[in-house]
Every structure is written in structure tokens, then in C-alpha cells.
């Protein structure tokens, strides 16, 4: 899936971590969410899964963008 197919809910939209664009939350056409952020080493996830760490204001911004 290309980033252009997602609806950006947070951030400035250039998609480059390290350039003031992370973390970020996107919504897919099916209604699920994709989170872009710094990789977390809090624990080892199962194969095929990953962890990202995002600060509390980011999901709050995404919720506001959705009008929830």
C-alpha cells in the first residue's frame, strides 16, 4: 500500500522521520490505522509484528481529526 492511498490524520505529511514528521497516524480505506513512529524496544513482539512509540498528543490529534 502506498502512503498516497492513506488519509493522514496527524503531522505535516512529508513522511520522513527525523524531519519533524514523526510520529504520524494514517487511516486506511478499510478504516484501520497505520502508525509511523520511532521503533520501540519495550519488548520483543511476535514475528511479523513491530512496536512504535508515540507521545500521547498524537492519538489525541488523530481522534480530533476524526471528530470522535
PDB file of N, CA, C and O in Angstrom:
ATOM      1  N   UNK A   1       0.854  -1.172   0.000  1.00  0.00           N
ATOM      2  CA  UNK A   1       0.000   0.000   0.000  1.00  0.00           C
ATOM      3  C   UNK A   1       0.903   1.239   0.000  1.00  0.00           C
ATOM      4  O   UNK A   1       1.866   1.304   0.765  1.00  0.00           O
ATOM      5  N   UNK A   2       0.603   2.194  -0.832  1.00  0.00           N
ATOM      6  CA  UNK A   2       1.382   3.429  -0.905  1.00  0.00           C
ATOM      7  C   UNK A   2       0.823   4.460   0.069  1.00  0.00           C
ATOM      8  O   UNK A   2      -0.378   4.484   0.338  1.00  0.00           O
ATOM      9  N   UNK A   3       1.695   5.307   0.592  1.00  0.00           N
ATOM     10  CA  UNK A   3       1.270   6.359   1.528  1.00  0.00           C
ATOM     11  C   UNK A   3       0.169   7.220   0.918  1.00  0.00           C
ATOM     12  O   UNK A   3      -0.721   7.689   1.627  1.00  0.00           O
ATOM     13  N   UNK A   4       0.228   7.427  -0.387  1.00  0.00           N
ATOM     14  CA  UNK A   4      -0.777   8.257  -1.063  1.00  0.00           C
ATOM     15  C   UNK A   4      -2.184   7.673  -0.966  1.00  0.00           C
ATOM     16  O   UNK A   4      -3.163   8.393  -1.166  1.00  0.00           O
ATOM     17  N   UNK A   5      -2.300   6.389  -0.665  1.00  0.00           N
ATOM     18  CA  UNK A   5      -3.596   5.730  -0.529  1.00  0.00           C
ATOM     19  C   UNK A   5      -4.171   5.871   0.876  1.00  0.00           C
ATOM     20  O   UNK A   5      -5.286   5.419   1.139  1.00  0.00           O
ATOM     21  N   UNK A   6      -3.420   6.493   1.778  1.00  0.00           N
ATOM     22  CA  UNK A   6      -3.837   6.641   3.165  1.00  0.00           C
ATOM     23  C   UNK A   6      -4.301   8.063   3.440  1.00  0.00           C
ATOM     24  O   UNK A   6      -3.880   9.003   2.767  1.00  0.00           O
ATOM     25  N   UNK A   7      -5.172   8.213   4.433  1.00  0.00           N
ATOM     26  CA  UNK A   7      -5.596   9.526   4.894  1.00  0.00           C
ATOM     27  C   UNK A   7      -4.747   9.900   6.101  1.00  0.00           C
ATOM     28  O   UNK A   7      -4.796   9.227   7.131  1.00  0.00           O
ATOM     29  N   UNK A   8      -3.970  10.969   5.975  1.00  0.00           N
ATOM     30  CA  UNK A   8      -3.119  11.412   7.078  1.00  0.00           C
ATOM     31  C   UNK A   8      -3.966  12.142   8.103  1.00  0.00           C
ATOM     32  O   UNK A   8      -4.685  13.081   7.763  1.00  0.00           O
ATOM     33  N   UNK A   9      -3.885  11.713   9.367  1.00  0.00           N
ATOM     34  CA  UNK A   9      -4.657  12.321  10.445  1.00  0.00           C
ATOM     35  C   UNK A   9      -3.818  13.255  11.304  1.00  0.00           C
ATOM     36  O   UNK A   9      -4.372  14.098  12.010  1.00  0.00           O
ATOM     37  N   UNK A  10      -2.496  13.125  11.261  1.00  0.00           N
ATOM     38  CA  UNK A  10      -1.610  13.937  12.096  1.00  0.00           C
ATOM     39  C   UNK A  10      -0.358  14.285  11.311  1.00  0.00           C
ATOM     40  O   UNK A  10      -0.128  13.742  10.230  1.00  0.00           O
ATOM     41  N   UNK A  11       0.447  15.184  11.848  1.00  0.00           N
ATOM     42  CA  UNK A  11       1.753  15.500  11.273  1.00  0.00           C
ATOM     43  C   UNK A  11       1.674  16.405  10.060  1.00  0.00           C
ATOM     44  O   UNK A  11       0.595  16.842   9.657  1.00  0.00           O
ATOM     45  N   UNK A  12       2.850  16.682   9.478  1.00  0.00           N
ATOM     46  CA  UNK A  12       2.898  17.598   8.345  1.00  0.00           C
ATOM     47  C   UNK A  12       2.831  16.901   7.001  1.00  0.00           C
ATOM     48  O   UNK A  12       2.734  17.562   5.968  1.00  0.00           O
ATOM     49  N   UNK A  13       2.883  15.559   6.996  1.00  0.00           N
ATOM     50  CA  UNK A  13       2.621  14.812   5.778  1.00  0.00           C
ATOM     51  C   UNK A  13       3.775  14.511   4.861  1.00  0.00           C
ATOM     52  O   UNK A  13       3.554  13.916   3.806  1.00  0.00           O
ATOM     53  N   UNK A  14       5.020  14.893   5.201  1.00  0.00           N
ATOM     54  CA  UNK A  14       6.088  14.587   4.253  1.00  0.00           C
ATOM     55  C   UNK A  14       6.642  13.177   4.436  1.00  0.00           C
ATOM     56  O   UNK A  14       7.405  12.701   3.596  1.00  0.00           O
ATOM     57  N   UNK A  15       6.265  12.499   5.533  1.00  0.00           N
ATOM     58  CA  UNK A  15       6.580  11.088   5.700  1.00  0.00           C
ATOM     59  C   UNK A  15       8.016  10.756   6.032  1.00  0.00           C
ATOM     60  O   UNK A  15       8.410   9.595   5.922  1.00  0.00           O
ATOM     61  N   UNK A  16       8.813  11.728   6.434  1.00  0.00           N
ATOM     62  CA  UNK A  16      10.218  11.471   6.728  1.00  0.00           C
ATOM     63  C   UNK A  16      10.502  11.643   8.206  1.00  0.00           C
ATOM     64  O   UNK A  16      10.505  12.768   8.705  1.00  0.00           O
ATOM     65  N   UNK A  17      10.743  10.540   8.925  1.00  0.00           N
ATOM     66  CA  UNK A  17      11.134  10.635  10.323  1.00  0.00           C
ATOM     67  C   UNK A  17      12.454  11.380  10.407  1.00  0.00           C
ATOM     68  O   UNK A  17      13.290  11.294   9.508  1.00  0.00           O
ATOM     69  N   UNK A  18      12.626  12.099  11.477  1.00  0.00           N
ATOM     70  CA  UNK A  18      13.846  12.860  11.653  1.00  0.00           C
ATOM     71  C   UNK A  18      13.766  14.243  11.042  1.00  0.00           C
ATOM     72  O   UNK A  18      14.692  15.040  11.190  1.00  0.00           O
ATOM     73  N   UNK A  19      12.674  14.540  10.358  1.00  0.00           N
ATOM     74  CA  UNK A  19      12.478  15.854   9.750  1.00  0.00           C
ATOM     75  C   UNK A  19      11.157  16.437  10.232  1.00  0.00           C
ATOM     76  O   UNK A  19      10.382  16.983   9.446  1.00  0.00           O
ATOM     77  N   UNK A  20      10.910  16.317  11.532  1.00  0.00           N
ATOM     78  CA  UNK A  20       9.704  16.858  12.177  1.00  0.00           C
ATOM     79  C   UNK A  20       8.403  16.289  11.612  1.00  0.00           C
ATOM     80  O   UNK A  20       7.396  16.995  11.565  1.00  0.00           O
ATOM     81  N   UNK A  21       8.407  15.020  11.183  1.00  0.00           N
ATOM     82  CA  UNK A  21       7.189  14.407  10.661  1.00  0.00           C
ATOM     83  C   UNK A  21       6.845  13.109  11.379  1.00  0.00           C
ATOM     84  O   UNK A  21       6.002  12.357  10.890  1.00  0.00           O
ATOM     85  N   UNK A  22       7.447  12.824  12.489  1.00  0.00           N
ATOM     86  CA  UNK A  22       7.122  11.611  13.231  1.00  0.00           C
ATOM     87  C   UNK A  22       6.862  12.000  14.656  1.00  0.00           C
ATOM     88  O   UNK A  22       7.442  12.963  15.158  1.00  0.00           O
ATOM     89  N   UNK A  23       6.022  11.285  15.297  1.00  0.00           N
ATOM     90  CA  UNK A  23       5.195  10.202  14.793  1.00  0.00           C
ATOM     91  C   UNK A  23       4.016  10.726  13.979  1.00  0.00           C
ATOM     92  O   UNK A  23       3.748  11.927  13.948  1.00  0.00           O
ATOM     93  N   UNK A  24       3.322   9.808  13.326  1.00  0.00           N
ATOM     94  CA  UNK A  24       2.196  10.170  12.483  1.00  0.00           C
ATOM     95  C   UNK A  24       1.171   9.035  12.498  1.00  0.00           C
ATOM     96  O   UNK A  24       1.527   7.873  12.694  1.00  0.00           O
ATOM     97  N   UNK A  25      -0.089   9.374  12.293  1.00  0.00           N
ATOM     98  CA  UNK A  25      -1.170   8.381  12.250  1.00  0.00           C
ATOM     99  C   UNK A  25      -1.909   8.546  10.929  1.00  0.00           C
ATOM    100  O   UNK A  25      -2.258   9.657  10.532  1.00  0.00           O
ATOM    101  N   UNK A  26      -2.143   7.422  10.255  1.00  0.00           N
ATOM    102  CA  UNK A  26      -2.862   7.396   8.990  1.00  0.00           C
ATOM    103  C   UNK A  26      -4.065   6.473   9.121  1.00  0.00           C
ATOM    104  O   UNK A  26      -4.079   5.585   9.973  1.00  0.00           O
ATOM    105  N   UNK A  27      -5.077   6.680   8.276  1.00  0.00           N
ATOM    106  CA  UNK A  27      -6.242   5.796   8.219  1.00  0.00           C
ATOM    107  C   UNK A  27      -6.298   5.169   6.840  1.00  0.00           C
ATOM    108  O   UNK A  27      -6.093   5.847   5.833  1.00  0.00           O
ATOM    109  N   UNK A  28      -6.576   3.862   6.795  1.00  0.00           N
ATOM    110  CA  UNK A  28      -6.681   3.151   5.519  1.00  0.00           C
ATOM    111  C   UNK A  28      -8.105   3.242   4.980  1.00  0.00           C
ATOM    112  O   UNK A  28      -9.022   3.654   5.690  1.00  0.00           O
ATOM    113  N   UNK A  29      -8.280   2.857   3.729  1.00  0.00           N
ATOM    114  CA  UNK A  29      -9.606   2.864   3.109  1.00  0.00           C
ATOM    115  C   UNK A  29     -10.569   1.931   3.839  1.00  0.00           C
ATOM    116  O   UNK A  29     -11.778   2.160   3.832  1.00  0.00           O
ATOM    117  N   UNK A  30     -10.039   0.876   4.473  1.00  0.00           N
ATOM    118  CA  UNK A  30     -10.902  -0.069   5.195  1.00  0.00           C
ATOM    119  C   UNK A  30     -11.207   0.389   6.621  1.00  0.00           C
ATOM    120  O   UNK A  30     -11.966  -0.265   7.335  1.00  0.00           O
ATOM    121  N   UNK A  31     -10.605   1.535   7.043  1.00  0.00           N
ATOM    122  CA  UNK A  31     -10.886   2.071   8.374  1.00  0.00           C
ATOM    123  C   UNK A  31      -9.876   1.716   9.436  1.00  0.00           C
ATOM    124  O   UNK A  31     -10.004   2.171  10.572  1.00  0.00           O
ATOM    125  N   UNK A  32      -8.864   0.909   9.104  1.00  0.00           N
ATOM    126  CA  UNK A  32      -7.835   0.602  10.098  1.00  0.00           C
ATOM    127  C   UNK A  32      -6.813   1.735  10.131  1.00  0.00           C
ATOM    128  O   UNK A  32      -6.878   2.658   9.320  1.00  0.00           O
ATOM    129  N   UNK A  33      -5.872   1.664  11.067  1.00  0.00           N
ATOM    130  CA  UNK A  33      -4.896   2.725  11.255  1.00  0.00           C
ATOM    131  C   UNK A  33      -3.486   2.220  11.018  1.00  0.00           C
ATOM    132  O   UNK A  33      -3.175   1.063  11.302  1.00  0.00           O
ATOM    133  N   UNK A  34      -2.640   3.084  10.499  1.00  0.00           N
ATOM    134  CA  UNK A  34      -1.218   2.826  10.336  1.00  0.00           C
ATOM    135  C   UNK A  34      -0.507   3.905  11.148  1.00  0.00           C
ATOM    136  O   UNK A  34      -0.791   5.094  10.997  1.00  0.00           O
ATOM    137  N   UNK A  35       0.421   3.485  12.010  1.00  0.00           N
ATOM    138  CA  UNK A  35       1.156   4.423  12.862  1.00  0.00           C
ATOM    139  C   UNK A  35       2.621   4.429  12.436  1.00  0.00           C
ATOM    140  O   UNK A  35       3.252   3.378  12.326  1.00  0.00           O
ATOM    141  N   UNK A  36       3.144   5.612  12.202  1.00  0.00           N
ATOM    142  CA  UNK A  36       4.558   5.791  11.874  1.00  0.00           C
ATOM    143  C   UNK A  36       5.211   6.449  13.079  1.00  0.00           C
ATOM    144  O   UNK A  36       4.715   7.459  13.579  1.00  0.00           O
ATOM    145  N   UNK A  37       6.317   5.887  13.551  1.00  0.00           N
ATOM    146  CA  UNK A  37       6.984   6.481  14.696  1.00  0.00           C
ATOM    147  C   UNK A  37       8.324   5.848  14.957  1.00  0.00           C
ATOM    148  O   UNK A  37       8.796   5.007  14.192  1.00  0.00           O
ATOM    149  N   UNK A  38       8.927   6.263  16.046  1.00  0.00           N
ATOM    150  CA  UNK A  38      10.218   5.710  16.441  1.00  0.00           C
ATOM    151  C   UNK A  38      10.037   4.265  16.902  1.00  0.00           C
ATOM    152  O   UNK A  38       9.093   3.956  17.629  1.00  0.00           O
ATOM    153  N   UNK A  39      10.925   3.396  16.488  1.00  0.00           N
ATOM    154  CA  UNK A  39      10.870   1.996  16.877  1.00  0.00           C
ATOM    155  C   UNK A  39      11.097   1.898  18.380  1.00  0.00           C
ATOM    156  O   UNK A  39      11.996   2.539  18.923  1.00  0.00           O
ATOM    157  N   UNK A  40      10.273   1.090  19.049  1.00  0.00           N
ATOM    158  CA  UNK A  40      10.393   0.886  20.492  1.00  0.00           C
ATOM    159  C   UNK A  40      10.989  -0.489  20.768  1.00  0.00           C
ATOM    160  O   UNK A  40      10.723  -1.455  20.053  1.00  0.00           O
ATOM    161  N   UNK A  41      11.784  -0.554  21.798  1.00  0.00           N
ATOM    162  CA  UNK A  41      12.365  -1.819  22.247  1.00  0.00           C
ATOM    163  C   UNK A  41      11.785  -2.237  23.588  1.00  0.00           C
ATOM    164  O   UNK A  41      12.466  -2.895  24.375  1.00  0.00           O
ATOM    165  N   UNK A  42      10.528  -1.862  23.867  1.00  0.00           N
ATOM    166  CA  UNK A  42       9.895  -2.158  25.153  1.00  0.00           C
ATOM    167  C   UNK A  42       9.819  -3.662  25.415  1.00  0.00           C
ATOM    168  O   UNK A  42       9.981  -4.099  26.554  1.00  0.00           O
ATOM    169  N   UNK A  43       9.576  -4.449  24.384  1.00  0.00           N
ATOM    170  CA  UNK A  43       9.604  -5.908  24.467  1.00  0.00           C
ATOM    171  C   UNK A  43       9.739  -6.437  23.050  1.00  0.00           C
ATOM    172  O   UNK A  43       9.609  -5.678  22.090  1.00  0.00           O
ATOM    173  N   UNK A  44       9.996  -7.719  22.911  1.00  0.00           N
ATOM    174  CA  UNK A  44      10.133  -8.325  21.591  1.00  0.00           C
ATOM    175  C   UNK A  44       8.767  -8.812  21.123  1.00  0.00           C
ATOM    176  O   UNK A  44       8.200  -9.726  21.723  1.00  0.00           O
ATOM    177  N   UNK A  45       8.225  -8.208  20.048  1.00  0.00           N
ATOM    178  CA  UNK A  45       6.912  -8.630  19.561  1.00  0.00           C
ATOM    179  C   UNK A  45       7.016  -9.943  18.787  1.00  0.00           C
ATOM    180  O   UNK A  45       8.113 -10.360  18.416  1.00  0.00           O
ATOM    181  N   UNK A  46       5.878 -10.592  18.542  1.00  0.00           N
ATOM    182  CA  UNK A  46       5.883 -11.821  17.748  1.00  0.00           C
ATOM    183  C   UNK A  46       6.393 -11.553  16.331  1.00  0.00           C
ATOM    184  O   UNK A  46       6.365 -10.415  15.861  1.00  0.00           O
ATOM    185  N   UNK A  47       6.857 -12.598  15.659  1.00  0.00           N
ATOM    186  CA  UNK A  47       7.304 -12.470  14.273  1.00  0.00           C
ATOM    187  C   UNK A  47       6.219 -11.819  13.426  1.00  0.00           C
ATOM    188  O   UNK A  47       5.035 -12.129  13.564  1.00  0.00           O
ATOM    189  N   UNK A  48       6.636 -10.923  12.557  1.00  0.00           N
ATOM    190  CA  UNK A  48       5.702 -10.246  11.670  1.00  0.00           C
ATOM    191  C   UNK A  48       5.065  -9.003  12.269  1.00  0.00           C
ATOM    192  O   UNK A  48       4.296  -8.322  11.590  1.00  0.00           O
ATOM    193  N   UNK A  49       5.366  -8.692  13.523  1.00  0.00           N
ATOM    194  CA  UNK A  49       4.814  -7.508  14.178  1.00  0.00           C
ATOM    195  C   UNK A  49       5.950  -6.595  14.608  1.00  0.00           C
ATOM    196  O   UNK A  49       7.094  -7.030  14.736  1.00  0.00           O
ATOM    197  N   UNK A  50       5.625  -5.323  14.831  1.00  0.00           N
ATOM    198  CA  UNK A  50       6.619  -4.364  15.275  1.00  0.00           C
ATOM    199  C   UNK A  50       6.002  -3.424  16.292  1.00  0.00           C
ATOM    200  O   UNK A  50       4.781  -3.358  16.430  1.00  0.00           O
ATOM    201  N   UNK A  51       6.852  -2.696  17.004  1.00  0.00           N
ATOM    202  CA  UNK A  51       6.400  -1.735  18.008  1.00  0.00           C
ATOM    203  C   UNK A  51       6.883  -0.350  17.621  1.00  0.00           C
ATOM    204  O   UNK A  51       8.038  -0.180  17.232  1.00  0.00           O
ATOM    205  N   UNK A  52       6.007   0.640  17.725  1.00  0.00           N
ATOM    206  CA  UNK A  52       6.437   2.031  17.609  1.00  0.00           C
ATOM    207  C   UNK A  52       5.973   2.758  18.851  1.00  0.00           C
ATOM    208  O   UNK A  52       4.978   2.377  19.468  1.00  0.00           O
ATOM    209  N   UNK A  53       6.684   3.792  19.213  1.00  0.00           N
ATOM    210  CA  UNK A  53       6.339   4.569  20.398  1.00  0.00           C
ATOM    211  C   UNK A  53       5.932   5.961  19.958  1.00  0.00           C
ATOM    212  O   UNK A  53       6.675   6.633  19.243  1.00  0.00           O
ATOM    213  N   UNK A  54       4.742   6.399  20.389  1.00  0.00           N
ATOM    214  CA  UNK A  54       4.254   7.728  20.036  1.00  0.00           C
ATOM    215  C   UNK A  54       3.799   8.450  21.298  1.00  0.00           C
ATOM    216  O   UNK A  54       3.267   7.817  22.209  1.00  0.00           O
ATOM    217  N   UNK A  55       3.999   9.763  21.367  1.00  0.00           N
ATOM    218  CA  UNK A  55       3.556  10.501  22.543  1.00  0.00           C
ATOM    219  C   UNK A  55       2.043  10.683  22.557  1.00  0.00           C
ATOM    220  O   UNK A  55       1.401  10.663  21.507  1.00  0.00           O
ATOM    221  N   UNK A  56       1.482  10.859  23.735  1.00  0.00           N
ATOM    222  CA  UNK A  56       0.028  10.963  23.917  1.00  0.00           C
ATOM    223  C   UNK A  56      -0.657  11.989  23.016  1.00  0.00           C
ATOM    224  O   UNK A  56      -1.754  11.705  22.536  1.00  0.00           O
ATOM    225  N   UNK A  57      -0.080  13.159  22.759  1.00  0.00           N
ATOM    226  CA  UNK A  57      -0.791  14.133  21.920  1.00  0.00           C
ATOM    227  C   UNK A  57      -1.102  13.646  20.504  1.00  0.00           C
ATOM    228  O   UNK A  57      -2.042  14.142  19.883  1.00  0.00           O
ATOM    229  N   UNK A  58      -0.340  12.691  19.983  1.00  0.00           N
ATOM    230  CA  UNK A  58      -0.564  12.234  18.611  1.00  0.00           C
ATOM    231  C   UNK A  58      -1.897  11.497  18.456  1.00  0.00           C
ATOM    232  O   UNK A  58      -2.663  11.850  17.559  1.00  0.00           O
ATOM    233  N   UNK A  59      -2.219  10.487  19.288  1.00  0.00           N
ATOM    234  CA  UNK A  59      -3.537   9.869  19.130  1.00  0.00           C
ATOM    235  C   UNK A  59      -4.677  10.843  19.438  1.00  0.00           C
ATOM    236  O   UNK A  59      -5.754  10.742  18.850  1.00  0.00           O
ATOM    237  N   UNK A  60      -4.445  11.781  20.353  1.00  0.00           N
ATOM    238  CA  UNK A  60      -5.478  12.789  20.620  1.00  0.00           C
ATOM    239  C   UNK A  60      -5.758  13.617  19.360  1.00  0.00           C
ATOM    240  O   UNK A  60      -6.913  13.910  19.049  1.00  0.00           O
ATOM    241  N   UNK A  61      -4.689  13.992  18.634  1.00  0.00           N
ATOM    242  CA  UNK A  61      -4.848  14.751  17.394  1.00  0.00           C
ATOM    243  C   UNK A  61      -5.600  13.927  16.352  1.00  0.00           C
ATOM    244  O   UNK A  61      -6.447  14.460  15.635  1.00  0.00           O
ATOM    245  N   UNK A  62      -5.296  12.631  16.264  1.00  0.00           N
ATOM    246  CA  UNK A  62      -5.987  11.759  15.324  1.00  0.00           C
ATOM    247  C   UNK A  62      -7.465  11.642  15.658  1.00  0.00           C
ATOM    248  O   UNK A  62      -8.304  11.646  14.757  1.00  0.00           O
ATOM    249  N   UNK A  63      -7.795  11.536  16.945  1.00  0.00           N
ATOM    250  CA  UNK A  63      -9.196  11.456  17.371  1.00  0.00           C
ATOM    251  C   UNK A  63      -9.924  12.747  17.014  1.00  0.00           C
ATOM    252  O   UNK A  63     -11.061  12.709  16.543  1.00  0.00           O
ATOM    253  N   UNK A  64      -9.277  13.887  17.234  1.00  0.00           N
ATOM    254  CA  UNK A  64      -9.899  15.176  16.857  1.00  0.00           C
ATOM    255  C   UNK A  64     -10.131  15.253  15.356  1.00  0.00           C
ATOM    256  O   UNK A  64     -11.168  15.742  14.908  1.00  0.00           O
ATOM    257  N   UNK A  65      -9.154  14.763  14.566  1.00  0.00           N
ATOM    258  CA  UNK A  65      -9.283  14.789  13.102  1.00  0.00           C
ATOM    259  C   UNK A  65     -10.477  13.963  12.627  1.00  0.00           C
ATOM    260  O   UNK A  65     -11.108  14.287  11.621  1.00  0.00           O
ATOM    261  N   UNK A  66     -10.775  12.898  13.358  1.00  0.00           N
ATOM    262  CA  UNK A  66     -11.913  12.034  13.006  1.00  0.00           C
ATOM    263  C   UNK A  66     -13.230  12.550  13.573  1.00  0.00           C
ATOM    264  O   UNK A  66     -14.295  12.047  13.213  1.00  0.00           O
ATOM    265  N   UNK A  67     -13.175  13.548  14.456  1.00  0.00           N
ATOM    266  CA  UNK A  67     -14.391  14.101  15.044  1.00  0.00           C
ATOM    267  C   UNK A  67     -15.013  13.217  16.106  1.00  0.00           C
ATOM    268  O   UNK A  67     -16.222  13.282  16.329  1.00  0.00           O
ATOM    269  N   UNK A  68     -14.213  12.391  16.766  1.00  0.00           N
ATOM    270  CA  UNK A  68     -14.751  11.485  17.800  1.00  0.00           C
ATOM    271  C   UNK A  68     -14.879  12.181  19.105  1.00  0.00           C
ATOM    272  O   UNK A  68     -15.312  11.579  20.087  1.00  0.00           O
TER     273      UNK A  68
END
